[in-house]
Amino acid sequence: MSIQEMAITSIRWATEFSTCIFIRAKNKLFACEFIQRNKKRIVLGLLIWLLSIFTGYCLFQSAVGQVKKEYYQSGLSAIRNLASNTVRLVLAKDLLALSVEVEKVTDNTGLAFAAIVDHEKKILAHTDSTLINKPFTPLHQIKYIDGFGKVTVEEGYLSKKKVTNFSLDLIFAKTKIGKVYFALLASQFYGPVNKYRKFFIFWVFFSIFLLFTTLLFIDQVSMVRALKRQKELEGITRLGPYILQKKIASGGMAELFMADYIREDDFRRTLAVKKVLPHLAQKPEFTKMFIREAKVAALLQHPNIVQVFDFGKFHDVYFIAMEYVDGKNLAEIMIAMKKGLALDQAIFFISKVCLGLQYSHSRKDDKTGKPLSIVHRDISPQNIMISFKGEVKISDFGISKSNSEPSLTQTGEIKGKFSYFSPEQALGKPIDYQTDIFATGIIFYELLSGERLYKFKSPLEALKAIPKERIVPIKELRPDVPIELNDIVMRCLKKDKKLRYQRAQDIHDDLLCLKKSLNMTYDEINLTEFMGKLFPRSRENKETERPKST
């Protein structure tokens, strides 16, 4: 490797390393709970802080400008007066009178020196009388500042002291007969300026401290109020016409209750009410996602999808009233069975799931007729409900993706359960219906095998393994699976989504043909009997909580 290549490689490595450090620091900073809680307050506080700094800077510049004006004005006024009174005295070389004129300006605060010289630069009068009749010595390190008419302003050093020197030629009959010098100590200007500068710097840091303490105080007050409000919300037993009876499940965003709907005419109905968790009720990002779930679910009216009847807000608590499914989810059934399901039973479950998915995938906007393209994105055993009446229903469209509105998911943010990810989902690529189909294939595989398809120790391991890990054909694990059924399951699990089923309806149709060829007659009546035998007590007291994702 040449020296040039080594240099380029080193520069590239340093750039990537610094960028990586910056990104990590930024991610950790924005992951801070304090920042997450106070995003809007911080933005507003920073805007106010920047406005205060800008205002302070303008005041600082104004004060400096005033000091500069007074400083230069005093010098200009003094030298012009001195020059106007000394022209004839220089012609007469009246040294005594010139000395008197110089004495008159010694009362100026911060005077460094004043001098009058003739055309040969010989000192005629000086505040230091010992220098009279001697050659005038210019300042050291002279720097031109400005010109005010015929007055020249320069900065330089006199005996290690920085001074501002004002000089003006003495002209008589268009002939230069001498020159007047008037020098002020620069400390008379820089002293006040430095004080203002120190005050401005103090204000910058003090305002940062003030901003931080104010945000901290507001955050603490808000947290106290939020905790108080949370306790109040936890004690709520009624949301409008819905009386909460008992908690069925709780998830990361909401909790689910069995509730009674009671009208004024004593009409009564049992429903499920899902409400935002108390500590998240005041967070806009969660309420937006909750509202979005209600809007998407309300569009879906199908026998194989949990129905949404109502959505509202009561005492600042958002809730969704939905169909109460008296039963269990597939995850509970698989745990209770501890083995694979019968072939006809597994086929029945998946065919019903496919009908629900096909409906959601093909649902169109009632007004425009355009496809809504609703993708569930979280098809898993926990989100498939099996009732004691033999019904199969898909639930929880909380992170579904629809074309009808922008997604609330941020770029790079991963949604769903890792064990049911499709390869494109794991790679962070755009997703469509095939993502739900792949997840359905995983559930089908697990129903038949009685085991989890993927067993990952961490999300990172899942994201790396899913796109490339080989899936053993289900027939190798369960020899009694017909080759036609094996082909259906494995086609759902193709890594290349182009080779997968393109529609959930196609899976249902192939399963229906397979059922006919194998003379399978499993239906809702068989499922009702199965649920009654597997969970004999649950139907009587209904006290077992289901681990349903909310």
Protein Blocks (a to p, Z undefined) as FASTA:
>chain_A
ZZklmmmmmmmmmmmmmmmmmmmmmmmmmmpmklmmmmmmmmmmmmmmmmmmmmmmmmmm
mmmmmmmmmmmmmmmmmmmmmmmmmmmmmmnopaklmmmmmmmmmmpghiabdcdddfko
pafbdfblmlgoiacdddehiacfbdehjaccddddeehiacddddddddeehiafbdcd
ddddfklmmmmmmmmmmmmmmmmmmmmmmmmmmmmmmmmmmmmmmmmmmmmmmmpcbehj
accfbdfbdcfkbccdddddddfkopacddddddddfklmmpmklmmmmmmmmmmmmmpc
cfkbccdfbdcdeehiacddddddddddfklmmmmnopacdfklmmmmmmmmmmmmmmmm
mpccfklopafkiafklacfklpccdfkopacdehjllgccfkbccfbdghiagdjfklc
cfklmnopacdfklmmmmmmmmmmmmmnopafbdcfbfklmmmmmmmmccddfklmmmml
cfklmmmmmmmmgfblmlmcfbfklmmmmmmmmmmmnopabdfklmmmmmmmmmmmlmmn
opaccdddZZ
